[in-house]
Amino acid sequence: MFLEEIARRRTFGIISHPDAGKTTLTEKLLLFGGAIQEAGAVKSNKIKKGATSDFMEIERQRGISVATSVLAFIYKNKKINILDTPGHKDFAEDTFRTLTAVDSVIVVIDVAKGVEEQTEKLVEVCRMRSIPIIVFINKLDREGKDSFDLLDEIETKLGLRVTPLSHPIGMGYDFKGIYNIWNKNAKLFLEDTKTSKGKTVSFDDLDDPELERLITSNSLETLKEELELVSGVYPPFSQDEYLAGKLQPVFFGSALNNFGVQELLDCFIDIAPPPLEKQAEERVIQPNEDSFSGFVFKIHANMDPNHRDRLAFIKIVSGTFERNTPYLHVRNNKKVKFSSPNAFFAERKEIVDISYPGDIVGLHDTGNFKIGDSLTSGEKIHFKGIPSFSPEHFRYINNADPMKAKQLNKGVDQLMDEGVAQLFTMSMNNRKIIGTVGALQFEVIQYRLEHEYGAICSYENLNVYKACWVEPEDEKNHEFVDFKRVKQKFLATDKQGQLVFLADSSFSLQMTQQKYPSVKFHLTSEF
Ligand code: G4P
């Protein structure tokens, strides 16, 4: 029973550059999975430009993103957990963290725009971790790039090795359907499918005269030639290679028009991995172990300032998580139990008695959890792989109301635990620096400090190019001692107390590296 529950779970994330169609695809997967009845039910959690001031929009978005954090449904007896990732690039770090909790991903690419910047960054993180990837090329109802050119672009820009499992029949105005290479059949639109699951017709035999009648003999010839080219040029699909992150199947379709989505979903549940083992500092944890273990990958603060509780999202790695059972919060070395753990379904959450590996539970927390914390049946396990990346923007944060210093410190601390931004403390004078991925977070922090903690902050600009985590060859080495003395002005510690070099330009970073060859500089906190 326990093993069956593990085997039927598929926990994954959908990633894309904003506007490629992530929200639409998510919604259509829910629609085909029977979890929602009509299109339009899933709210986009992206931050729309212009309509309202940015931070009001963020508050609205925060509200929606609790509801869409995890969208779960059952399809063909598989329990599917879709982990939502923020679309806005300023929140890329949230997405990186969510990727530590997925067992596979689907990457959505816009057929006209091809590989975009955000896709490159996200796929790189997936590649580094060998996460199995399926590519979905979307918006085939529009004129876009030639499918072979696009496959080339995906290989070169994303460094993937692709194998198409479907092929479009026409494109844009002439888009007629999809040939499913996985199941070896052709599916054509018969009418406008935007509003319902639509009427389609399938052909198992490409020589069926009815197929030729529907798409014309020219198109059929082209299709056959292209399919020959696909099988000649691309490696055959191998599930082992896909699971090892060495081969990436590609699907074509139009999420908006419900086309190619069912094919994607049906293949996905066949090939995508059930919950995987996870490397901890101490050892590798297998999902089928009896003892429970899990880790926090996301913390969501309550929107209501009167209730300071937060929801910590835990990915279950092994064993079962049971309600009202004491578990060890490893970092605090304290036993805690939860009377109302939340499980997530499409658009609703409810209290759950038992959850299995692959599942996400939401735990109410009054400020004890931090991103990356582990919770176990008793074993002291520390999960790896939730590194911090160098922020892009840096500012000094000052307290603008001396009466509220305590509130400010508490607020900053909690927001950092939530992963909103990173805090550095200058070694020389203890001044605090906030580092963020996008400029928007400074507004978020200021707004939330004021509304949730009653503290007022101001910022001061600071010229930092990158934060580099410093790894000395030997702490006592005279070169390292010399480095610390000479560069004192540029040194800070992060929240874990790790030493960080705040380089003010790429040139000065290079010069420093040359001058102190035994000191290593890393752009992430885990090395
Ligand atoms: P995102 O979450 O990746 O940011 O993208 P989202 O699904 O919100 O889609 C971005 C836009 O692309 C939306 O249009 C959406 O309707 C459209 N879209 C998604 N899939 C397809 C497709 O297969 N074909 C075509 N032609 N368009 C598609 P919008 O005008 O920005 O938003 P809306 O007003 O339609 O909601």
Boltz pocket constraint, residues with backbone or C-beta under 6 A from the ligand:
constraints:
  - pocket:
      binder: B
      contacts: [[A, 16], [A, 17], [A, 18], [A, 19], [A, 20], [A, 21], [A, 22], [A, 23], [A, 24], [A, 25], [A, 44], [A, 46], [A, 87], [A, 138], [A, 139], [A, 140], [A, 141], [A, 142], [A, 253], [A, 254], [A, 255], [A, 256], [A, 257]]
      max_distance: 6.0
